[in-house]
């Protein structure tokens, strides 16, 4: 059985944490799910996956969003995560904070806006335009080794790909569908978005599209 390591940096949250991870692993049938939350000792009981205290050898790594910030560096676990990014040859995906810390670890720079951004907008990748959910305050201003392939309002470096390694990162949240947004609103984890902000009939970026971008075969 193949394995995926979810670097689960919202393990204490209901919407983009527990439910968001569930949305992602729907695209990974037949994988053992490893959950690593180096930023906290307190996490929700997901009812799925295997909690690990250290990274293990896996077939795919996903770094999620976080309420932590690259510009407010927490040395031990962020340094460990940066070293993982720098040393791994395993296919690697980064979402929001994951996008930021991967770029930072590979020589880029991250800055912090005065106010957080919560919005839905169109993003074009490889001539495919789909809706994407942005929930962030920090953003990448220099991508380091990563090539920039898309930008957006409040995120000039919104999507990156490594030129030689299977690394792909996005500032937006492909796991955030109507169910996630509604739960975020109900739980108080989000307040600037409404599921009705999605434009009806228009395709949306999801986690499956990220897997396609690194040619990851889920079968």
KOLVEX-219268 format. One line per field, with one value per atom (N, C-alpha, C): x, y, z; atom name; residue number from 1. Coordinates in steps of 0.02 Angstrom, whole numbers. Example, Ala and Ser with C-alpha at 12.3 -4.5 7.8 and 13.67 -1.06 7.14 Angstrom:
// KOLVEX-219268
u	(660/615/660/642/684/645);
v	(-284/-225/-165/-112/-53/2);
w	(390/390/390/354/357/394);
name	(N/CA/C/N/CA/C);
resi	(1/1/1/2/2/2);
//
This chain:
// KOLVEX-219268
u	(42/0/44/27/64/43/88/76/81/40/45/54/103/113/79/28/-4/30/68/96/38/6/-63/-62/-51/-38/-101/-159/-223/-258/-220/-247/-295/-293/-336/-400/-410/-467/-515/-579/-631/-638/-635/-652/-593/-543/-486/-439/-450/-411/-443/-485/-514/-552/-599/-639/-597/-553/-510/-465/-436/-394/-436/-496/-540/-555/-566/-579/-519/-458/-399/-389/-398/-383/-435/-492/-540/-508/-456/-421/-364/-355/-299/-325/-368/-394/-337/-342/-292/-228/-223/-163/-172/-118/-117/-104/-145/-140/-101/-44/-4/-14/-29/-44/11/47/102/87/81/66/122/179/236/227/176/166/127/96/51/49/35/23/-52/-93/-165/-196/-231/-262/-331/-374/-439/-431/-478/-480/-515/-477/-505/-548/-531/-567/-542/-487/-455/-381/-342/-270/-232/-167/-122/-79/-85/-46/26/74/145/181/234/273/333/350/405/386/414/402/427/392/412/422/450/458/389/373/307/314/256/255/235/207/183/183/202/199/155/111/68/77/95/99/38/-2/-66/-56/-112/-113/-101/-96/-82/-102/-115/-124/-57/-4/63/87/143/166/241/261/332/369/336/370/375/339/344/373/435/468/469/449/454/508/565/627/626/609/621/581/515/475/477/481/485/551/604/669/670/640/635/596/541/501/539/575/615/668/700/750/718/658/622/611/589/578/642/696/760/790/778/812/771/705/664/666/660/648/578/539/470/425/377/329/300/297/281/231/177/127/121/112/105/44/5/-56/-51/-61/-62/3/3/65/115/92/136/171/135/163/217/202/248/312/306/366/409/378/418/459/427/464/520/504/553/612/597/650/695/668/706/732/742/775/730/664/618/607/561/545/469/448/377/368/313/298/227/209/144/105/43/0/-29/-53/-83/-147/-185/-249/-253/-291/-300/-344/-336/-376/-417/-481/-527/-570/-557/-595/-591/-636/-638/-625/-579/-563/-542/-537/-515/-439/-413/-341/-331/-283/-268/-201/-202/-142/-143/-89/-85/-147/-169/-226/-293/-294/-356/-375/-433/-456/-511/-500/-548/-550/-604/-611/-566/-541/-498/-514/-506/-521/-456/-451/-392/-410/-370/-379/-309/-283/-214/-200/-146/-121/-49/-12/56/57/109/114/186/200/268/284/343/364/425/461/515/510/513/497/558/618/678/686/696/706/642/585/521/505/477/453/382/369/302/260/201/159/90/74/10/13/-27/-31/-104/-117/-184/-180/-237/-242/-220/-178/-152/-103/-89/-41/-6/44/78/112/130/158/108/59/3/11/49/59/130/164/233/244/294/316/392/421/494/515/570/589/614/639/668/641/607/581/504/472/399/370/378/353/306/246/195/160/153/125/74/24/-28/-42/-54/-73/-145/-186/-258/-271/-334/-354/-398/-368/-409/-456/-445/-488/-551/-555/-609/-669/-716/-778/-833/-896/-951/-957/-948/-955/-902/-840/-786/-799/-819/-832/-890/-943/-1001/-981/-942/-920/-873/-831/-787/-826/-880/-922/-958/-986/-1024/-979/-917/-871/-833/-841/-805/-734/-715/-648/-641/-696/-696/-753/-743/-798/-804/-757/-759/-781/-799/-819/-888/-922/-985/-985/-1012/-1012/-1048/-1093/-1129/-1083/-1022/-974/-947/-955/-936/-982/-953/-993/-1023/-1088/-1123/-1102/-1091/-1076/-1003/-962/-891/-850/-802/-760/-715/-697/-655/-592/-538/-478/-488/-468/-473/-407/-403/-341/-320/-369/-354/-315/-330/-293/-220/-208/-138/-100/-132/-100/-83/-127/-115/-54/-44/11/80/84/148/146/95/88/88/54/50/-6/11/-37/-66/-129/-159/-175/-172/-191/-131);
v	(-60/0/63/110/172/217/264/306/380/421/494/523/569/606/673/685/750/788/840/884/929/910/930/990/1049/1109/1146/1116/1141/1086/1043/984/1001/1063/1085/1118/1120/1156/1107/1125/1081/1085/1145/1154/1138/1182/1170/1117/1098/1044/977/953/886/877/922/913/925/975/989/931/899/841/784/775/723/735/798/815/796/808/792/717/679/607/569/602/571/558/597/588/538/507/460/392/360/295/244/200/148/169/232/256/252/234/243/316/345/417/426/460/476/550/565/634/657/709/736/810/827/896/921/941/959/1024/1063/1129/1126/1069/1067/997/995/931/918/966/960/957/904/898/866/879/847/773/733/662/657/642/640/579/523/462/427/451/418/436/397/410/385/386/365/424/446/502/479/517/500/559/543/594/619/580/598/578/612/591/521/484/417/417/363/356/347/390/391/401/399/409/480/517/585/624/688/732/792/810/869/912/976/1024/1069/1070/1106/1180/1215/1282/1280/1339/1343/1412/1415/1480/1509/1470/1495/1535/1571/1616/1609/1609/1605/1666/1725/1786/1789/1745/1740/1670/1662/1596/1561/1498/1455/1404/1413/1384/1308/1271/1199/1164/1170/1131/1160/1226/1256/1240/1239/1220/1147/1104/1033/1024/1061/1057/1084/1138/1166/1117/1083/1033/975/955/903/925/987/1013/1013/1034/1040/972/922/857/805/812/758/756/696/686/658/653/629/683/666/715/755/822/867/920/928/979/1026/1091/1140/1183/1193/1232/1289/1351/1411/1417/1404/1405/1356/1299/1251/1281/1319/1356/1404/1440/1490/1460/1408/1381/1341/1312/1278/1330/1384/1437/1465/1477/1504/1455/1391/1341/1335/1353/1348/1415/1461/1524/1584/1575/1630/1673/1722/1767/1773/1781/1787/1851/1887/1947/1944/1993/1993/2056/2048/2105/2135/2196/2227/2192/2167/2135/2067/2020/1956/1963/1916/1914/1850/1858/1802/1815/1779/1792/1732/1731/1681/1716/1691/1722/1670/1690/1645/1642/1582/1571/1528/1549/1513/1477/1411/1370/1327/1332/1294/1303/1365/1384/1358/1330/1308/1359/1390/1440/1411/1413/1387/1433/1427/1467/1438/1484/1463/1505/1473/1505/1527/1592/1619/1640/1616/1633/1641/1702/1710/1783/1793/1860/1868/1813/1815/1791/1812/1792/1794/1755/1749/1809/1838/1894/1875/1823/1796/1720/1686/1614/1569/1597/1555/1509/1445/1396/1383/1401/1384/1432/1404/1444/1468/1532/1561/1548/1518/1503/1535/1569/1605/1656/1709/1761/1781/1819/1843/1907/1938/1995/1974/2014/2001/1943/1911/1856/1855/1897/1901/1836/1795/1729/1679/1660/1620/1546/1528/1457/1448/1396/1383/1310/1300/1232/1231/1177/1170/1148/1176/1160/1089/1056/990/937/957/910/910/855/852/891/957/1001/1052/1058/1104/1137/1203/1238/1290/1301/1351/1392/1456/1498/1487/1464/1454/1387/1374/1313/1270/1221/1179/1132/1124/1080/1117/1182/1222/1225/1179/1181/1211/1207/1237/1208/1142/1111/1137/1142/1168/1240/1281/1352/1359/1322/1326/1305/1252/1231/1283/1313/1366/1425/1443/1498/1479/1419/1396/1390/1369/1358/1420/1474/1536/1537/1489/1487/1532/1549/1595/1645/1706/1755/1800/1794/1838/1805/1741/1704/1673/1665/1630/1582/1523/1475/1502/1549/1579/1623/1636/1676/1638/1571/1533/1552/1559/1574/1509/1508/1447/1424/1360/1331/1335/1367/1374/1323/1292/1241/1271/1229/1251/1209/1240/1202/1156/1094/1047/1010/969/934/886/857/813/847/911/949/957/965/971/906/850/786/779/803/801/843/898/944/913/863/828/758/744/679/622/633/581/533/470/418/389/400/378/304/271/200/155);
w	(0/0/0/-43/-44/14/31/89/69/102/95/164/170/232/226/267/272/329/312/363/383/437/454/501/473/513/533/519/545/583/616/650/706/730/784/758/692/662/630/631/605/529/502/431/385/383/340/369/432/462/446/492/485/420/405/344/282/284/227/209/259/246/217/244/217/143/125/54/11/36/-3/-12/41/36/-4/-19/-65/-133/-150/-214/-209/-151/-141/-117/-155/-134/-129/-79/-72/-40/-17/17/92/127/199/214/258/274/338/334/393/409/471/493/541/521/562/576/640/660/706/678/720/759/742/773/838/854/912/943/1008/1042/1048/1028/1034/964/950/884/892/844/842/826/851/832/765/713/646/634/666/652/590/562/504/506/470/466/527/521/576/596/658/683/694/668/676/710/744/779/738/687/643/572/522/453/441/399/378/302/277/205/173/125/94/19/-16/-88/-107/-60/-73/-8/-11/48/30/76/69/130/120/175/171/223/222/241/243/271/346/377/448/474/539/572/594/587/600/540/550/498/487/424/408/434/433/457/533/567/640/655/637/634/702/701/760/745/776/750/742/795/793/739/741/693/623/617/550/517/556/529/507/547/529/464/458/397/337/346/291/268/314/295/257/277/241/168/159/91/51/81/45/26/67/58/22/21/-6/-83/-109/-180/-193/-139/-143/-173/-214/-239/-181/-190/-135/-159/-120/-134/-75/-88/-35/-46/8/6/55/32/74/114/180/218/187/163/131/71/31/-26/-2/51/77/105/146/177/127/77/25/-13/-34/-69/-25/39/86/94/101/110/50/-9/-71/-94/-46/-61/-74/-66/-77/-16/-23/32/40/103/120/159/146/184/210/251/284/266/245/230/295/290/349/371/322/337/301/329/295/233/187/126/125/111/103/42/-12/-73/-120/-168/-221/-287/-326/-389/-440/-503/-556/-557/-566/-575/-637/-679/-741/-734/-743/-742/-805/-844/-907/-950/-955/-997/-971/-911/-879/-825/-833/-785/-742/-676/-628/-568/-528/-468/-412/-370/-315/-253/-195/-130/-97/-83/-49/22/70/141/170/171/193/212/249/263/239/242/216/144/106/37/14/-37/-64/-109/-99/-142/-184/-164/-205/-201/-258/-260/-253/-250/-244/-304/-291/-345/-385/-358/-389/-446/-500/-556/-541/-555/-544/-606/-597/-655/-652/-596/-592/-537/-545/-493/-484/-430/-416/-375/-366/-321/-251/-219/-152/-149/-206/-206/-274/-284/-349/-369/-319/-332/-303/-343/-318/-331/-382/-399/-423/-398/-417/-433/-475/-492/-492/-466/-468/-538/-564/-633/-643/-590/-599/-551/-499/-450/-451/-428/-427/-367/-370/-317/-348/-320/-346/-287/-289/-231/-253/-210/-224/-162/-171/-114/-94/-140/-125/-92/-76/-41/-87/-121/-166/-128/-63/-23/2/-10/18/-30/-22/-60/-17/-41/-3/68/74/139/188/164/207/226/178/193/242/232/277/348/355/421/452/411/436/463/428/451/515/518/577/638/629/685/705/666/681/655/614/587/526/494/437/447/424/429/368/321/263/199/203/144/153/98/97/38/46/-8/-70/-61/-118/-160/-136/-175/-235/-235/-294/-352/-411/-471/-497/-501/-521/-591/-598/-663/-684/-644/-663/-625/-660/-629/-575/-526/-471/-466/-442/-429/-369/-376/-320/-311/-260/-245/-300/-333/-389/-444/-456/-506/-486/-421/-397/-411/-399/-413/-487/-529/-601/-620/-586/-603/-590/-546/-535/-565/-606/-638/-588/-532/-480/-497/-507/-524/-460/-447/-383/-383/-440/-443/-425);
name	(N/CA/C/N/CA/C/N/CA/C/N/CA/C/N/CA/C/N/CA/C/N/CA/C/N/CA/C/N/CA/C/N/CA/C/N/CA/C/N/CA/C/N/CA/C/N/CA/C/N/CA/C/N/CA/C/N/CA/C/N/CA/C/N/CA/C/N/CA/C/N/CA/C/N/CA/C/N/CA/C/N/CA/C/N/CA/C/N/CA/C/N/CA/C/N/CA/C/N/CA/C/N/CA/C/N/CA/C/N/CA/C/N/CA/C/N/CA/C/N/CA/C/N/CA/C/N/CA/C/N/CA/C/N/CA/C/N/CA/C/N/CA/C/N/CA/C/N/CA/C/N/CA/C/N/CA/C/N/CA/C/N/CA/C/N/CA/C/N/CA/C/N/CA/C/N/CA/C/N/CA/C/N/CA/C/N/CA/C/N/CA/C/N/CA/C/N/CA/C/N/CA/C/N/CA/C/N/CA/C/N/CA/C/N/CA/C/N/CA/C/N/CA/C/N/CA/C/N/CA/C/N/CA/C/N/CA/C/N/CA/C/N/CA/C/N/CA/C/N/CA/C/N/CA/C/N/CA/C/N/CA/C/N/CA/C/N/CA/C/N/CA/C/N/CA/C/N/CA/C/N/CA/C/N/CA/C/N/CA/C/N/CA/C/N/CA/C/N/CA/C/N/CA/C/N/CA/C/N/CA/C/N/CA/C/N/CA/C/N/CA/C/N/CA/C/N/CA/C/N/CA/C/N/CA/C/N/CA/C/N/CA/C/N/CA/C/N/CA/C/N/CA/C/N/CA/C/N/CA/C/N/CA/C/N/CA/C/N/CA/C/N/CA/C/N/CA/C/N/CA/C/N/CA/C/N/CA/C/N/CA/C/N/CA/C/N/CA/C/N/CA/C/N/CA/C/N/CA/C/N/CA/C/N/CA/C/N/CA/C/N/CA/C/N/CA/C/N/CA/C/N/CA/C/N/CA/C/N/CA/C/N/CA/C/N/CA/C/N/CA/C/N/CA/C/N/CA/C/N/CA/C/N/CA/C/N/CA/C/N/CA/C/N/CA/C/N/CA/C/N/CA/C/N/CA/C/N/CA/C/N/CA/C/N/CA/C/N/CA/C/N/CA/C/N/CA/C/N/CA/C/N/CA/C/N/CA/C/N/CA/C/N/CA/C/N/CA/C/N/CA/C/N/CA/C/N/CA/C/N/CA/C/N/CA/C/N/CA/C/N/CA/C/N/CA/C/N/CA/C/N/CA/C/N/CA/C/N/CA/C/N/CA/C/N/CA/C/N/CA/C/N/CA/C/N/CA/C/N/CA/C/N/CA/C/N/CA/C/N/CA/C/N/CA/C/N/CA/C/N/CA/C/N/CA/C/N/CA/C/N/CA/C/N/CA/C/N/CA/C/N/CA/C/N/CA/C/N/CA/C/N/CA/C/N/CA/C/N/CA/C/N/CA/C/N/CA/C/N/CA/C/N/CA/C/N/CA/C/N/CA/C/N/CA/C/N/CA/C/N/CA/C/N/CA/C/N/CA/C/N/CA/C/N/CA/C/N/CA/C/N/CA/C/N/CA/C/N/CA/C/N/CA/C/N/CA/C/N/CA/C/N/CA/C/N/CA/C/N/CA/C/N/CA/C/N/CA/C/N/CA/C/N/CA/C/N/CA/C/N/CA/C/N/CA/C/N/CA/C/N/CA/C/N/CA/C);
resi	(1/1/1/2/2/2/3/3/3/4/4/4/5/5/5/6/6/6/7/7/7/8/8/8/9/9/9/10/10/10/11/11/11/12/12/12/13/13/13/14/14/14/15/15/15/16/16/16/17/17/17/18/18/18/19/19/19/20/20/20/21/21/21/22/22/22/23/23/23/24/24/24/25/25/25/26/26/26/27/27/27/28/28/28/29/29/29/30/30/30/31/31/31/32/32/32/33/33/33/34/34/34/35/35/35/36/36/36/37/37/37/38/38/38/39/39/39/40/40/40/41/41/41/42/42/42/43/43/43/44/44/44/45/45/45/46/46/46/47/47/47/48/48/48/49/49/49/50/50/50/51/51/51/52/52/52/53/53/53/54/54/54/55/55/55/56/56/56/57/57/57/58/58/58/59/59/59/60/60/60/61/61/61/62/62/62/63/63/63/64/64/64/65/65/65/66/66/66/67/67/67/68/68/68/69/69/69/70/70/70/71/71/71/72/72/72/73/73/73/74/74/74/75/75/75/76/76/76/77/77/77/78/78/78/79/79/79/80/80/80/81/81/81/82/82/82/83/83/83/84/84/84/85/85/85/86/86/86/87/87/87/88/88/88/89/89/89/90/90/90/91/91/91/92/92/92/93/93/93/94/94/94/95/95/95/96/96/96/97/97/97/98/98/98/99/99/99/100/100/100/101/101/101/102/102/102/103/103/103/104/104/104/105/105/105/106/106/106/107/107/107/108/108/108/109/109/109/110/110/110/111/111/111/112/112/112/113/113/113/114/114/114/115/115/115/116/116/116/117/117/117/118/118/118/119/119/119/120/120/120/121/121/121/122/122/122/123/123/123/124/124/124/125/125/125/126/126/126/127/127/127/128/128/128/129/129/129/130/130/130/131/131/131/132/132/132/133/133/133/134/134/134/135/135/135/136/136/136/137/137/137/138/138/138/139/139/139/140/140/140/141/141/141/142/142/142/143/143/143/144/144/144/145/145/145/146/146/146/147/147/147/148/148/148/149/149/149/150/150/150/151/151/151/152/152/152/153/153/153/154/154/154/155/155/155/156/156/156/157/157/157/158/158/158/159/159/159/160/160/160/161/161/161/162/162/162/163/163/163/164/164/164/165/165/165/166/166/166/167/167/167/168/168/168/169/169/169/170/170/170/171/171/171/172/172/172/173/173/173/174/174/174/175/175/175/176/176/176/177/177/177/178/178/178/179/179/179/180/180/180/181/181/181/182/182/182/183/183/183/184/184/184/185/185/185/186/186/186/187/187/187/188/188/188/189/189/189/190/190/190/191/191/191/192/192/192/193/193/193/194/194/194/195/195/195/196/196/196/197/197/197/198/198/198/199/199/199/200/200/200/201/201/201/202/202/202/203/203/203/204/204/204/205/205/205/206/206/206/207/207/207/208/208/208/209/209/209/210/210/210/211/211/211/212/212/212/213/213/213/214/214/214/215/215/215/216/216/216/217/217/217/218/218/218/219/219/219);
//
